Structure formats: structure tokens, C-alpha cells
């Protein structure tokens, strides 16, 4: 796989795990990832897994909007969609990032989140300053070996944290918060076993990721199709 393909498919693996934890349904093949359920906050209804399937994704988005009467979101991991021509609005652009580990095994500087109470405190800290009404990470995520939450604790709260999700060819790093992207990267590297660490960021977080050693490898767009 190319670096961008690694990023795209690891992100789809993360979606699989989060939607499984919520007991939601979805379909996934080599072209598209699609759900008819209302996704958790910050997640999309559809993912483009093959740039040649952009026309099909546009059709799916309009069909979902028309049948659910909801605003529909999609992540175009290849910037293959010219959304404005089809009634879409750009929510935000972002950058895929990759870090290739060196030799040796890294030690995670933060602890693994293991209990529902710790997870709730972790999510409260991650969601600041504007937590959504719906929990993004139900306690059932702790039962999935593909999802590992790390955090820097201070009493009963968290100062920093990240989420690592496992794929066959890489590990994903996401939901980084706190004051050290470099420490979050070390958490991911502690599980990578020589595999690259992938993710996406924008703005100040992208700058922090690059300072920690990530390289930009491609671009993505997140689009919204407003309810009619």
C-alpha cells in the first residue's frame, strides 16, 4: 500500500471499531465505507476507500440524505471529490501524516486507560472545552484489543492522552490532547512493532505532529451534505 492508502484504511479500521462499540451497522468493501445509522460525534457517514469510486460516493451521500432527512458527512481521503459542484460544503481540509519508526522498542510514557471510570475522565479531558452531548467512546471500547487509550493522569483527571488503533500494516494515532505530541507518538511506537504510525491532523496539531517527527504524505477533505 502507498502511505496514503495505509492512512485511509487504518482510519476505516478505526471506524469499524468505534461503530462496533456502539452496536451500529455499516458496510465496507474495497471502494466505500458507509453507515445508515447516525454516527457518533466527529465521525462521518461515509469514507472513500478508492479514489475511482468518488462518483459512487456522491450518489450514496445524496441517497442517504434523501432517505434519512439528516445532514450527511463524508471523509474523502484522496481529495477526489469536487463537492461544491454537487451541493456539498467543505467542513475542513486536513493532512495525512506518517512516522516510520527506527530501530529499538519505545517505552510508553503514559498509562493505558483500563476502567470505565478512567475512560470517562479521559474523554472529559479530551472533549474540552466543548464536550458533545453524546459519548463518543462507550465503555465497550475497552474490550476491543484493536483500541488502546493512553493518558497522563493527575489525580482523578487527565492532563494529556491519545488513542492508538491497530491495523495489519500500521498503527493509527488519533485524539491527541495535552501538551506533548512527542509523548503521544511514543505511546503509539510502543505498540507498533516496527510498523509505521499513521494519522491525520490540521492546524496547530499538524505543526506539533511534524515537530514530533511525522511527515505529511497526502491530503483529505471532510464534506457535509446539508439536510434538504
C-alpha positions as CSV (number, residue, x, y, z in Angstrom):
1,X,0.0,0.0,0.0
2,X,1.0,3.6,-0.5
3,X,1.4,5.8,2.6
4,X,-2.0,7.4,1.9
5,X,-3.7,4.0,1.4
6,X,-2.3,2.9,4.8
7,X,-3.8,6.1,6.4
8,X,-7.1,5.7,4.7
9,X,-7.6,2.0,5.6
10,X,-6.3,2.4,9.1
11,X,-8.9,5.2,9.5
12,X,-11.6,2.8,8.2
13,X,-10.4,0.2,10.8
14,X,-10.9,2.8,13.5
15,X,-14.4,3.4,12.2
16,X,-15.1,-0.3,12.3
17,X,-14.1,-0.5,16.0
18,X,-15.9,2.6,17.2
19,X,-19.2,1.7,15.4
20,X,-18.9,-1.9,16.7
21,X,-18.6,-0.5,20.2
22,X,-21.8,1.5,19.7
23,X,-23.6,-1.6,18.1
24,X,-24.1,0.4,14.9
25,X,-24.2,-1.1,11.4
26,X,-22.1,-0.4,8.4
27,X,-20.9,-1.8,5.1
28,X,-17.4,-1.8,3.9
29,X,-15.7,-3.1,0.7
30,X,-12.7,-2.0,-1.3
31,X,-14.5,1.1,-2.6
32,X,-16.6,2.7,0.2
33,X,-17.3,2.6,3.9
34,X,-21.0,3.5,4.6
35,X,-23.4,3.6,7.5
36,X,-27.1,4.4,7.6
37,X,-27.0,4.9,11.3
38,X,-26.4,8.4,12.7
39,X,-22.7,8.4,13.5
40,X,-21.2,9.4,16.8
41,X,-19.9,13.0,17.1
42,X,-16.9,13.7,14.9
43,X,-17.5,10.7,12.7
44,X,-18.8,10.5,9.2
45,X,-21.5,8.6,7.4
46,X,-19.2,7.5,4.6
47,X,-15.5,7.1,3.7
48,X,-13.9,7.0,0.3
49,X,-11.6,4.0,0.2
50,X,-10.8,4.1,-3.6
51,X,-10.4,7.4,-5.4
52,X,-12.0,5.9,-8.6
53,X,-15.2,5.4,-6.6
54,X,-15.8,9.1,-6.0
55,X,-18.9,9.3,-8.3
56,X,-20.4,6.4,-6.4
57,X,-19.8,8.1,-3.1
58,X,-21.5,11.2,-4.2
59,X,-24.6,9.1,-5.2
60,X,-24.5,7.4,-1.8
61,X,-24.4,10.7,0.1
62,X,-27.4,12.1,-1.7
63,X,-29.3,8.8,-1.3
64,X,-28.5,8.8,2.4
65,X,-29.6,12.5,2.8
66,X,-32.9,11.9,0.9
67,X,-33.8,8.7,2.8
68,X,-32.8,9.8,6.3
69,X,-33.6,13.5,6.1
70,X,-30.3,14.2,8.0
71,X,-27.2,16.1,7.3
72,X,-24.7,13.6,5.8
73,X,-20.9,13.7,6.3
74,X,-18.2,12.1,4.3
75,X,-14.4,11.8,4.5
76,X,-12.7,11.9,1.1
77,X,-9.2,10.6,1.9
78,X,-7.9,11.3,-1.6
79,X,-9.4,14.7,-2.3
80,X,-11.1,13.1,-5.3
81,X,-14.5,14.8,-4.9
82,X,-15.3,18.2,-6.3
83,X,-18.0,18.6,-3.7
84,X,-19.2,22.1,-4.4
85,X,-20.4,21.0,-7.8
86,X,-22.8,18.5,-6.1
87,X,-24.2,20.6,-3.3
88,X,-21.6,19.6,-0.7
89,X,-20.0,22.0,1.8
90,X,-16.4,21.7,2.9
91,X,-16.2,21.1,6.6
92,X,-12.4,21.1,6.9
93,X,-9.3,20.0,5.0
94,X,-6.6,18.0,6.7
95,X,-3.3,16.3,6.1
96,X,-2.4,12.6,6.3
97,X,0.8,12.0,8.3
98,X,3.2,9.1,8.7
99,X,6.1,8.3,11.1
100,X,8.4,5.5,10.2
101,X,10.0,4.0,13.4
102,X,13.7,3.5,13.9
103,X,15.3,0.5,15.5
104,X,14.5,-0.5,19.1
105,X,11.4,-0.6,21.2
106,X,10.0,2.5,22.6
107,X,8.5,2.8,26.1
108,X,5.1,4.4,26.5
109,X,5.4,7.5,28.8
110,X,1.7,7.4,29.7
111,X,-0.5,4.7,31.3
112,X,-3.2,2.6,29.5
113,X,-6.8,3.5,30.3
114,X,-8.3,0.3,31.7
115,X,-11.6,1.1,33.6
116,X,-14.9,2.8,32.6
117,X,-14.2,5.5,35.2
118,X,-10.8,6.2,33.7
119,X,-12.3,6.3,30.2
120,X,-14.9,8.8,31.2
121,X,-12.3,11.0,32.8
122,X,-10.1,10.6,29.7
123,X,-13.0,11.6,27.4
124,X,-14.0,14.5,29.6
125,X,-10.4,15.9,29.3
126,X,-10.2,15.2,25.5
127,X,-13.5,16.9,24.8
128,X,-12.7,20.2,26.5
129,X,-13.7,22.9,26.0
130,X,-16.9,21.8,24.2
131,X,-17.9,18.3,25.1
132,X,-20.7,16.7,22.9
133,X,-23.9,15.6,24.5
134,X,-23.3,12.0,23.2
135,X,-20.4,9.9,24.4
136,X,-18.0,9.1,21.6
137,X,-16.3,6.3,23.4
138,X,-18.7,3.9,25.3
139,X,-17.2,1.6,27.9
140,X,-17.3,-1.3,25.5
141,X,-14.3,0.1,23.6
142,X,-12.2,-1.1,26.4
143,X,-13.0,-4.7,25.4
144,X,-11.6,-4.2,21.9
145,X,-7.9,-5.2,21.6
146,X,-7.6,-3.0,18.5
147,X,-8.2,0.2,20.6
148,X,-5.7,1.3,23.2
149,X,-6.3,4.6,25.1
150,X,-3.3,6.2,26.8
151,X,-3.3,9.0,29.3
152,X,-1.2,11.1,31.6
153,X,-3.1,11.1,34.9
154,X,-3.1,13.8,37.6
155,X,-5.3,12.5,40.4
156,X,-8.7,11.8,39.1
157,X,-8.3,13.7,35.8
158,X,-6.1,13.5,32.7
159,X,-3.6,16.2,31.5
160,X,-2.9,14.5,28.2
161,X,-3.8,11.5,26.2
162,X,-4.2,9.7,22.8
163,X,-5.9,6.8,21.1
164,X,-4.0,4.1,19.2
165,X,-5.8,1.8,16.9
166,X,-4.2,-1.3,15.4
167,X,-4.2,-2.4,11.7
168,X,-2.3,-5.2,9.9
169,X,0.3,-2.9,8.3
170,X,0.4,0.1,10.6
171,X,-0.9,1.6,13.8
172,X,-3.1,4.8,13.9
173,X,-2.6,7.7,16.3
174,X,-5.6,10.0,16.9
175,X,-7.4,12.0,19.5
176,X,-4.2,13.5,20.8
177,X,-4.7,16.1,23.6
178,X,-2.5,17.8,26.1
179,X,1.0,19.3,25.9
180,X,3.1,16.7,24.2
181,X,2.6,15.2,20.7
182,X,6.0,13.6,21.0
183,X,4.8,11.6,24.1
184,X,1.7,10.5,22.2
185,X,3.9,9.3,19.4
186,X,6.0,7.3,21.9
187,X,2.8,5.6,23.1
188,X,2.0,4.5,19.5
189,X,5.5,3.4,18.9
190,X,5.4,1.2,22.0
191,X,2.8,-0.9,20.2
192,X,4.0,-0.5,16.6
193,X,6.5,-3.4,16.5
194,X,8.3,-1.8,13.5
195,X,5.1,-0.7,11.7
196,X,4.6,2.9,10.6
197,X,2.4,5.2,12.7
198,X,-0.3,7.0,10.7
199,X,-2.9,9.6,11.3
200,X,-4.2,13.0,10.2
201,X,-4.1,16.5,11.6
202,X,-4.7,20.1,10.8
203,X,-3.7,23.5,12.2
204,X,-1.6,23.6,15.3
205,X,-1.9,19.9,15.8
206,X,-0.4,19.3,12.4
207,X,2.5,21.6,13.3
208,X,3.0,19.6,16.6
209,X,2.9,16.3,14.8
210,X,5.6,17.4,12.3
211,X,7.7,18.7,15.2
212,X,7.4,15.2,16.7
213,X,8.8,13.6,13.6
214,X,5.7,12.9,11.4
215,X,5.9,13.6,7.6
216,X,3.0,14.9,5.5
217,X,2.1,12.3,2.8
218,X,-1.3,13.5,1.4
219,X,-4.4,15.5,1.9
220,X,-8.1,14.8,2.7
221,X,-11.3,16.7,2.9
222,X,-14.3,16.2,5.1
223,X,-17.6,17.2,3.4
224,X,-21.1,17.8,4.6
225,X,-24.3,17.5,2.6
226,X,-26.9,19.5,4.5
227,X,-30.4,18.1,5.1
228,X,-32.9,19.2,2.5
